[in-house]
Amino acid sequence: MSRTIRTFEATIQNQRQVRDALDQLGWAASKLWNVGRYYAQELWDETGDIPDDGELKAELKTHERYTDLHSQSSQRVLEELAEAFNGWFGKRRNGDDRARPPGYRKNGDSHPRSTVSFKAAGFKHDTQFTRVRLSKGRNLKEHRSDFILCEYHTRPDVDLTEWDIQQVRAVYKRDEWRLQFVCRTTIDPDPPGEDVAGVDLGICNFATVSFGGESLLYPGGALKEDEYYFTKKKAKCDDSSSREATRLDRKRTGRRTHFLHVLSKSIVEECVERGVGTLVVGDLGGIRDDDENGGSRNRGDHGNLDLHGWAFDRFTTLLDYKAEAEGIDVELVSERDTSKSCSACGHTDDNQRVERGLYVCKMCETVANADVNGAENIRQKVLPSLATDGGDRDNGWLAQPAVHLFDRSEGAFAPREQVVNREP
């Protein structure tokens, strides 16, 4: 058995009712950070030592700023401060003269809203009515109002009753408060089977999956439409930090996150159906690397928008934990030469990709969808060579992948013939 920890973010449905109370806590957390920061600096100046979190808690537990928050929330603020100081001191010790100690939390003449963490004794979760009660500190309690009752909403695929909630965090993002549930569970799933699938990530087709006899394409058209649409709408805003611009950013981020979640979920479901126990993913770690002259690699206006608007790392993370829950291992492998080599015979030639979506091998005359060929090469990286069977395998599936499109009306992926396209 293994323990897994996940963080699920939720929107607060009664934002107007709880905003002022959460603001008080956020400001109090910043003030406590600054008090601790001042004490740590004084101790450093006098002794050359950095106080650990235990020393900070002992010194400040009677301070009025400490009692603005629930005791466990105050403890977490000071723990984070100690962690920040230790990180700085470690860099300094290793000779990094540019490293700077953690600063004070200031926003002009005011304090920013810091994240407030609630451990087990600081929150109570109501699963029936999807709400959570967050405790205030003694100084901020007014009459009977000694807690903040937040009604929340998570993604449809998240069921918090299946998890042990370890911590709740109130986080101020894009001009609103949100909740983060840090959860733990114990899992020990049996793998669906022993087969291997390969995943090629790209720009035109966000993901292409090869199962070694059939293949699936997941075009990123819906995601590109959103990127173009929201970029154009935001360009009409007078101020990039205006309320309308912030609203557009929030909506774009939400739609992109949903797209990545349902895509990763769909791929894992297809793997379970086919008895896949290992999912091999091409590592795009170098996709944003500089060009050969040391400058930033430029792919044109549309290419750069497509590339940088997509969170490949985020998608891989989502795919990894969804696969883990089903007992599927995820391996990252280099994509080197996977677009140049023939997955049928192994011949490599820089000129075999005759156009963007077509791959033709000059050696064995295999015709394949270029992305499917790449996905199959990725799959073969963890298998014995499949290119030594004398060409007896039927390779027609390489050229005829099934296509699953994002259905806006359903918010999910489905076979192309079932999808009705809608405007953004």
C-alpha positions as CSV (number, residue, x, y, z in Angstrom):
1,M,0.0,0.0,0.0
2,S,1.1,3.6,-0.6
3,R,-0.1,6.9,0.6
4,T,-0.8,9.6,-1.9
5,I,-1.4,13.3,-1.2
6,R,-3.4,15.6,-3.5
7,T,-4.4,19.3,-3.3
8,F,-7.9,20.1,-4.7
9,E,-8.9,23.7,-5.3
10,A,-12.4,25.0,-4.9
11,T,-14.3,28.2,-5.5
12,I,-16.2,29.8,-2.7
13,Q,-19.8,30.2,-3.5
14,N,-20.8,32.7,-0.8
15,Q,-17.8,35.0,-1.6
16,R,-19.6,38.2,-0.7
17,Q,-20.6,37.0,2.7
18,V,-17.2,35.7,3.8
19,R,-14.8,38.0,2.0
20,D,-14.4,40.6,4.7
21,A,-13.8,38.0,7.4
22,L,-11.2,36.2,5.2
23,D,-9.6,39.5,4.4
24,Q,-9.1,40.0,8.2
25,L,-7.4,36.7,8.5
26,G,-5.2,37.3,5.4
27,W,-4.1,40.6,6.7
28,A,-3.4,39.2,10.2
29,A,-1.2,36.4,8.7
30,S,0.9,39.1,6.9
31,K,1.2,41.1,10.1
32,L,2.3,38.0,12.1
33,W,4.8,37.1,9.3
34,N,6.3,40.7,9.7
35,V,6.5,40.4,13.5
36,G,8.3,37.1,13.2
37,R,10.6,38.5,10.4
38,Y,11.6,41.4,12.7
39,Y,12.4,39.1,15.6
40,A,14.4,36.8,13.4
41,Q,16.4,39.8,12.0
42,E,17.2,41.0,15.5
43,L,18.4,37.6,16.6
44,W,20.5,37.2,13.5
45,D,22.1,40.6,14.1
46,E,22.9,39.8,17.7
47,T,24.0,36.2,17.5
48,G,24.4,35.2,13.9
49,D,21.8,32.5,14.4
50,I,18.5,31.9,12.6
51,P,15.6,30.9,14.9
52,D,13.8,27.7,14.0
53,D,10.0,27.5,14.0
54,G,10.0,26.2,17.6
55,E,11.8,29.3,18.8
56,L,9.5,31.6,16.9
57,K,6.4,30.0,18.3
58,A,7.7,30.1,21.9
59,E,8.7,33.8,21.6
60,L,5.6,35.0,19.8
61,K,2.7,32.9,21.2
62,T,1.6,35.6,23.6
63,H,1.9,38.4,20.9
64,E,-1.4,40.0,20.0
65,R,-0.8,39.3,16.3
66,Y,-0.4,35.5,17.1
67,T,-3.9,35.5,18.7
68,D,-5.5,37.1,15.7
69,L,-5.5,33.7,14.1
70,H,-6.3,30.2,15.3
71,S,-3.2,28.9,17.1
72,Q,-2.6,26.2,14.4
73,S,-2.9,28.9,11.6
74,S,-0.4,31.1,13.4
75,Q,2.0,28.1,13.8
76,R,1.9,27.5,10.1
77,V,2.8,31.1,9.3
78,L,5.9,30.9,11.5
79,E,6.8,27.5,10.1
80,E,6.7,29.0,6.6
81,L,8.9,31.9,7.8
82,A,11.4,29.5,9.3
83,E,11.5,27.4,6.1
84,A,12.1,30.6,4.1
85,F,15.0,31.6,6.3
86,N,16.5,28.1,6.2
87,G,16.3,28.2,2.4
88,W,18.1,31.5,2.3
89,F,20.7,30.5,4.8
90,G,21.5,27.3,2.9
91,K,22.1,29.2,-0.3
92,R,24.3,31.7,1.6
93,R,26.3,28.8,3.1
94,N,26.8,27.4,-0.4
95,G,28.4,30.6,-1.6
96,D,25.4,32.3,-3.3
97,D,26.0,35.9,-2.5
98,R,23.0,37.0,-4.5
99,A,20.5,35.2,-2.2
100,R,18.4,37.5,-0.2
101,P,16.6,36.7,3.1
102,P,12.8,36.6,3.1
103,G,11.3,40.1,3.1
104,Y,8.5,41.8,4.9
105,R,5.0,41.4,3.5
106,K,4.1,44.9,2.3
107,N,2.0,46.3,-0.5
108,G,2.8,50.0,-0.4
109,D,1.5,51.2,3.0
110,S,-0.8,48.2,3.5
111,H,-0.4,44.5,4.1
112,P,-1.2,41.9,1.3
113,R,-3.6,39.1,2.0
114,S,-1.5,36.1,2.9
115,T,-2.5,32.5,2.6
116,V,-4.1,31.2,5.8
117,S,-3.7,27.5,6.6
118,F,-6.1,25.5,8.9
119,K,-5.0,22.2,10.3
120,A,-7.3,19.6,11.8
121,A,-8.4,21.6,14.9
122,G,-8.9,24.7,12.8
123,F,-11.6,23.5,10.4
124,K,-14.7,21.4,10.3
125,H,-15.9,19.9,7.0
126,D,-19.6,19.5,6.3
127,T,-19.8,16.9,3.5
128,Q,-23.6,17.0,3.3
129,F,-23.9,20.7,2.4
130,T,-20.4,21.0,0.8
131,R,-19.2,23.7,3.2
132,V,-16.3,24.1,5.6
133,R,-16.1,26.0,8.9
134,L,-12.8,27.9,9.4
135,S,-11.9,29.1,12.9
136,K,-10.9,32.6,13.7
137,G,-8.3,33.7,16.3
138,R,-9.4,35.0,19.7
139,N,-8.8,38.6,18.8
140,L,-11.0,38.5,15.7
141,K,-14.0,36.7,17.3
142,E,-17.1,38.9,17.5
143,H,-19.9,37.8,19.8
144,R,-20.9,34.4,18.4
145,S,-19.1,34.8,15.1
146,D,-16.0,32.7,16.0
147,F,-15.8,31.0,12.7
148,I,-16.2,31.6,8.9
149,L,-18.6,29.3,7.1
150,C,-17.6,28.9,3.4
151,E,-19.8,27.2,0.9
152,Y,-17.6,25.7,-1.8
153,H,-17.7,24.1,-5.2
154,T,-15.1,21.7,-6.6
155,R,-14.7,20.1,-10.1
156,P,-17.4,17.5,-10.8
157,D,-14.8,14.7,-10.8
158,V,-13.6,15.5,-7.3
159,D,-15.3,13.7,-4.3
160,L,-13.7,14.9,-1.1
161,T,-15.6,12.2,0.9
162,E,-13.1,9.7,-0.6
163,W,-10.1,11.6,1.0
164,D,-8.8,12.3,4.4
165,I,-8.5,16.2,4.5
166,Q,-5.3,17.1,6.3
167,Q,-5.4,20.8,5.8
168,V,-7.5,23.6,4.3
169,R,-5.9,26.7,2.9
170,A,-7.6,30.0,2.2
171,V,-5.8,31.5,-0.8
172,Y,-6.3,35.0,-2.3
173,K,-6.0,34.7,-6.1
174,R,-7.1,37.0,-8.9
175,D,-9.1,39.3,-6.7
176,E,-11.1,36.6,-4.9
177,W,-10.6,34.0,-2.1
178,R,-10.4,30.3,-3.0
179,L,-10.0,27.2,-0.9
180,Q,-7.4,24.5,-1.2
181,F,-8.0,21.1,0.4
182,V,-4.8,19.2,1.1
183,C,-5.9,15.5,1.2
184,R,-4.4,12.1,1.8
185,T,-5.5,8.6,1.1
186,T,-4.1,5.1,1.0
187,I,-4.2,3.3,-2.3
188,D,-3.1,-0.1,-3.5
189,P,-4.8,-0.7,-6.9
190,D,-3.9,-3.6,-9.1
191,P,-2.7,-2.6,-12.5
192,P,-5.4,-3.1,-15.3
193,G,-2.9,-5.3,-17.2
194,E,0.6,-5.7,-18.6
195,D,0.2,-3.8,-21.9
196,V,2.1,-0.6,-22.7
197,A,0.8,2.6,-24.3
198,G,2.8,5.6,-25.6
199,V,1.8,9.2,-25.5
200,D,3.1,11.9,-27.8
201,L,2.4,15.5,-26.9
202,G,2.3,18.2,-29.5
203,I,0.8,21.4,-30.7
204,C,-1.8,20.5,-33.4
205,N,-2.8,17.3,-31.6
206,F,-2.3,17.9,-27.9
207,A,-2.0,14.2,-27.2
208,T,-1.6,11.1,-29.4
209,V,-1.8,7.7,-27.8
210,S,-0.5,4.4,-29.3
211,F,-1.6,1.1,-27.9
212,G,0.4,-0.9,-30.4
213,G,-2.4,-2.0,-32.7
214,E,-4.7,1.0,-32.5
215,S,-4.3,4.7,-31.8
216,L,-6.2,7.8,-30.6
217,L,-5.8,11.4,-31.5
218,Y,-6.8,14.2,-29.1
219,P,-6.7,17.5,-31.1
220,G,-6.1,20.7,-29.2
221,G,-8.4,22.8,-31.4
222,A,-10.8,23.7,-28.6
223,L,-7.9,24.8,-26.4
224,K,-6.4,26.9,-29.2
225,E,-9.8,28.5,-29.9
226,D,-10.0,29.5,-26.2
227,E,-6.5,31.0,-26.2
228,Y,-7.1,33.1,-29.4
229,Y,-10.6,34.1,-28.1
230,F,-9.5,35.3,-24.7
231,T,-6.3,36.9,-25.9
232,K,-8.4,39.0,-28.4
233,K,-11.0,39.9,-25.8
234,K,-8.3,40.9,-23.2
235,A,-6.6,43.1,-25.8
236,K,-9.7,45.2,-25.9
237,C,-9.5,46.0,-22.2
238,D,-8.1,49.4,-21.3
239,D,-6.1,48.1,-18.4
240,S,-4.5,44.6,-18.2
241,S,-5.2,44.6,-14.5
242,S,-8.8,45.8,-14.7
243,R,-11.6,43.8,-13.2
244,E,-12.7,42.7,-16.7
245,A,-9.2,41.6,-17.6
246,T,-9.0,39.7,-14.4
247,R,-12.4,38.0,-15.0
248,L,-11.2,37.0,-18.5
249,D,-8.0,35.5,-17.1
250,R,-9.9,33.6,-14.5
251,K,-12.3,32.2,-17.0
252,R,-9.5,31.2,-19.5
253,T,-7.5,29.5,-16.7
254,G,-10.6,27.6,-15.5
255,R,-11.4,26.4,-19.0
256,R,-7.9,25.3,-19.7
257,T,-7.7,23.5,-16.4
258,H,-10.9,21.7,-17.2
259,F,-9.7,20.7,-20.6
260,L,-6.5,19.2,-19.2
261,H,-8.4,17.3,-16.5
262,V,-10.9,15.7,-18.8
263,L,-8.2,14.9,-21.3
264,S,-6.0,13.1,-18.8
265,K,-9.1,11.3,-17.4
266,S,-10.1,10.1,-20.9
267,I,-6.6,8.7,-21.6
268,V,-6.5,6.9,-18.3
269,E,-10.0,5.4,-18.9
270,E,-8.9,4.2,-22.4
271,C,-5.8,2.6,-20.9
272,V,-7.9,0.8,-18.2
273,E,-10.2,-0.5,-20.9
274,R,-7.3,-2.0,-22.8
275,G,-5.4,-3.5,-19.9
276,V,-2.5,-1.0,-20.0
277,G,-0.2,-1.2,-17.0
278,T,2.5,1.2,-18.2
279,L,2.0,4.6,-19.8
280,V,5.1,6.0,-21.5
281,V,5.0,9.8,-22.1
282,G,7.4,11.8,-24.3
283,D,9.3,14.3,-22.2
284,L,8.8,17.8,-23.5
285,G,11.3,19.3,-21.1
286,G,13.2,21.0,-23.9
287,I,10.3,22.3,-25.9
288,R,10.9,25.8,-24.7
289,D,14.7,25.7,-24.9
290,D,16.7,28.4,-26.6
291,D,17.6,28.1,-30.3
292,E,21.1,27.1,-31.5
293,N,22.3,30.8,-31.3
294,G,21.4,31.1,-27.6
295,G,18.3,33.2,-28.3
296,S,14.7,32.5,-27.4
297,R,13.3,30.0,-29.9
298,N,10.6,31.8,-32.0
299,R,7.9,29.8,-33.8
300,G,6.0,32.8,-35.1
301,D,3.1,34.6,-33.4
302,H,0.6,31.8,-33.7
303,G,3.2,29.1,-32.8
304,N,4.3,30.9,-29.7
305,L,0.8,31.5,-28.6
306,D,-0.1,27.9,-29.1
307,L,3.1,26.6,-27.4
308,H,3.2,28.9,-24.3
309,G,-0.5,28.9,-23.7
310,W,-0.5,25.1,-23.0
311,A,0.6,23.7,-19.7
312,F,2.3,20.5,-20.8
313,D,3.9,20.1,-17.3
314,R,0.5,20.5,-15.7
315,F,-1.0,17.9,-18.0
316,T,1.7,15.4,-17.2
317,T,1.1,15.9,-13.5
318,L,-2.6,15.3,-13.9
319,L,-2.1,12.2,-16.0
320,D,0.4,10.8,-13.5
321,Y,-1.9,11.0,-10.5
322,K,-5.0,9.8,-12.3
323,A,-3.0,6.9,-13.7
324,E,-1.6,6.2,-10.2
325,A,-5.1,5.8,-8.8
326,E,-5.7,3.0,-11.4
327,G,-2.4,1.2,-10.7
328,I,-0.9,2.4,-14.0
329,D,2.8,3.4,-13.9
330,V,3.8,6.5,-15.9
331,E,7.3,6.8,-17.3
332,L,8.8,9.9,-18.9
333,V,11.2,9.2,-21.8
334,S,13.2,11.3,-24.2
335,E,11.5,12.2,-27.5
336,R,14.8,12.3,-29.3
337,D,14.4,11.0,-32.9
338,T,10.9,9.7,-32.3
339,S,9.6,12.0,-35.1
340,K,12.4,10.9,-37.5
341,S,12.4,7.1,-37.0
342,C,10.0,4.6,-38.6
343,S,8.1,2.7,-35.9
344,A,7.7,-0.2,-38.3
345,C,11.3,-0.9,-39.4
346,G,13.4,1.5,-37.3
347,H,14.9,3.4,-40.3
348,T,15.8,7.0,-39.5
349,D,15.8,9.8,-42.0
350,D,15.3,13.5,-41.4
351,N,13.3,13.8,-44.6
352,Q,10.7,11.1,-44.0
353,R,8.1,13.5,-42.5
354,V,6.9,14.7,-45.9
355,E,4.4,17.1,-44.4
356,R,3.0,18.1,-41.0
357,G,0.7,15.2,-40.5
358,L,2.2,12.5,-42.8
359,Y,5.1,10.2,-42.3
360,V,6.3,8.0,-45.2
361,C,9.2,5.6,-44.7
362,K,11.5,5.3,-47.7
363,M,12.9,2.0,-46.6
364,C,9.7,-0.1,-45.9
365,E,7.2,2.3,-47.5
366,T,5.0,2.5,-44.3
367,V,2.6,5.4,-44.4
368,A,1.6,6.7,-41.0
369,N,0.1,9.7,-39.3
370,A,3.2,11.5,-38.1
371,D,2.0,11.9,-34.5
372,V,0.9,8.3,-34.2
373,N,4.3,7.2,-35.5
374,G,5.9,9.3,-32.8
375,A,3.7,7.9,-30.1
376,E,4.5,4.3,-31.2
377,N,8.2,5.1,-31.1
378,I,7.7,6.4,-27.6
379,R,5.9,3.2,-26.6
380,Q,8.6,1.1,-28.0
381,K,11.2,2.8,-25.8
382,V,10.3,0.5,-22.9
383,L,9.7,-2.6,-25.0
384,P,11.9,-5.1,-26.9
385,S,12.5,-3.9,-30.4
386,L,9.3,-4.4,-32.5
387,A,11.1,-3.5,-35.7
388,T,12.7,-6.9,-36.2
389,D,9.6,-8.9,-37.1
390,G,10.3,-8.9,-40.8
391,G,7.5,-6.5,-41.6
392,D,4.8,-9.1,-41.0
393,R,2.7,-6.8,-38.7
394,D,-0.3,-5.0,-40.1
395,N,0.6,-1.3,-39.9
396,G,-2.6,0.1,-41.4
397,W,-3.6,1.4,-37.9
398,L,-0.6,3.8,-38.0
399,A,-2.3,5.8,-40.7
400,Q,-5.9,5.6,-39.4
401,P,-6.1,6.7,-35.8
402,A,-9.5,7.2,-34.1
403,V,-10.1,10.9,-33.3
404,H,-11.6,12.1,-30.0
405,L,-12.7,15.7,-29.9
406,F,-13.5,18.0,-27.0
407,D,-17.3,18.4,-26.8
408,R,-18.1,21.8,-25.5
409,S,-21.7,21.0,-24.8
410,E,-20.8,18.1,-22.6
411,G,-17.4,19.3,-21.3
412,A,-15.8,16.0,-22.2
413,F,-14.0,14.1,-25.0
414,A,-16.0,11.9,-27.4
415,P,-15.5,10.2,-30.8
416,R,-15.5,12.8,-33.5
417,E,-18.8,11.7,-35.1
418,Q,-20.6,12.3,-31.7
419,V,-19.3,15.9,-31.2
420,V,-21.3,19.0,-32.1
421,N,-19.0,22.0,-32.3
422,R,-19.9,25.1,-30.4
423,E,-18.5,28.6,-30.3
424,P,-16.3,29.6,-27.3
